[in-house]
Amino acid sequence: MGHGFIWWVVVGALAGILAKAISPGDKGEPKGCILTILLGIAGSVIVGFIMRNVLGDTDGGGFIGTLVGATIGALALIFIFKKFWAR
């Protein structure tokens, strides 16, 4: 666990916080610091995979591009989660 792990946690935390601010929970979804970070990390992984494998982008867009992509991924996960949670 080196610099890469810390980077994932920092970007994940920021992306999760931004995603939860844009789409706050109102249906009793699980909340908390750890889940917010995991949400952001998962969003980052999903968007990173799509960017590399589907679009062929290996640059990543730097910090801002990574943060925006991770936030979009986290928002997508929140949307999916809300669809299934509401049932």
C-alpha positions as semicolon CSV with decimal commas, in nm:
position;residue;x (nm);y (nm);z (nm)
1;M;0,000;0,000;0,000
2;G;0,181;0,300;-0,120
3;H;0,117;0,629;-0,284
4;G;-0,140;0,476;-0,522
5;F;-0,365;0,360;-0,239
6;I;-0,363;0,702;-0,074
7;W;-0,445;0,862;-0,411
8;W;-0,747;0,631;-0,454
9;V;-0,873;0,713;-0,106
10;V;-0,830;1,090;-0,149
11;V;-0,993;1,102;-0,492
12;G;-1,260;0,854;-0,379
13;A;-1,343;1,062;-0,073
14;L;-1,368;1,384;-0,272
15;A;-1,571;1,222;-0,551
16;G;-1,803;1,054;-0,301
17;I;-1,857;1,381;-0,115
18;L;-1,931;1,566;-0,439
19;A;-2,168;1,294;-0,559
20;K;-2,355;1,284;-0,228
21;A;-2,379;1,666;-0,233
22;I;-2,523;1,660;-0,585
23;S;-2,759;1,370;-0,510
24;P;-2,817;1,343;-0,135
25;G;-2,996;1,040;0,002
26;D;-3,357;1,070;0,103
27;K;-3,475;0,709;0,102
28;G;-3,279;0,583;0,402
29;E;-2,978;0,471;0,199
30;P;-2,671;0,372;0,395
31;K;-2,461;0,676;0,475
32;G;-2,130;0,744;0,638
33;C;-1,771;0,834;0,570
34;I;-1,651;0,488;0,470
35;L;-1,943;0,426;0,233
36;T;-1,896;0,769;0,077
37;I;-1,527;0,696;0,012
38;L;-1,608;0,350;-0,127
39;L;-1,873;0,501;-0,351
40;G;-1,620;0,747;-0,492
41;I;-1,354;0,478;-0,537
42;A;-1,602;0,249;-0,714
43;G;-1,708;0,537;-0,939
44;S;-1,345;0,606;-1,020
45;V;-1,279;0,243;-1,106
46;I;-1,585;0,220;-1,331
47;V;-1,516;0,541;-1,522
48;G;-1,142;0,465;-1,536
49;F;-1,217;0,125;-1,689
50;I;-1,449;0,279;-1,946
51;M;-1,203;0,556;-2,032
52;R;-0,911;0,316;-2,080
53;N;-1,080;0,020;-2,245
54;V;-1,367;0,172;-2,439
55;L;-1,238;0,518;-2,530
56;G;-0,865;0,435;-2,532
57;D;-0,769;0,726;-2,303
58;T;-0,458;0,644;-2,101
59;D;-0,385;0,999;-1,981
60;G;-0,665;1,018;-1,726
61;G;-0,706;1,394;-1,746
62;G;-0,496;1,472;-1,440
63;F;-0,644;1,539;-1,098
64;I;-0,946;1,737;-1,220
65;G;-1,029;1,486;-1,493
66;T;-0,998;1,198;-1,249
67;L;-1,213;1,375;-0,992
68;V;-1,483;1,462;-1,246
69;G;-1,484;1,107;-1,385
70;A;-1,498;0,952;-1,039
71;T;-1,782;1,183;-0,940
72;I;-1,979;1,092;-1,253
73;G;-1,922;0,725;-1,178
74;A;-2,030;0,771;-0,818
75;L;-2,344;0,955;-0,932
76;A;-2,424;0,666;-1,166
77;L;-2,387;0,424;-0,875
78;I;-2,611;0,642;-0,655
79;F;-2,872;0,647;-0,932
80;I;-2,861;0,268;-0,971
81;F;-2,866;0,219;-0,594
82;K;-3,171;0,446;-0,555
83;K;-3,358;0,257;-0,827
84;F;-3,310;-0,075;-0,648
85;W;-3,339;0,065;-0,294
86;A;-3,678;0,220;-0,366
87;R;-3,828;-0,123;-0,444
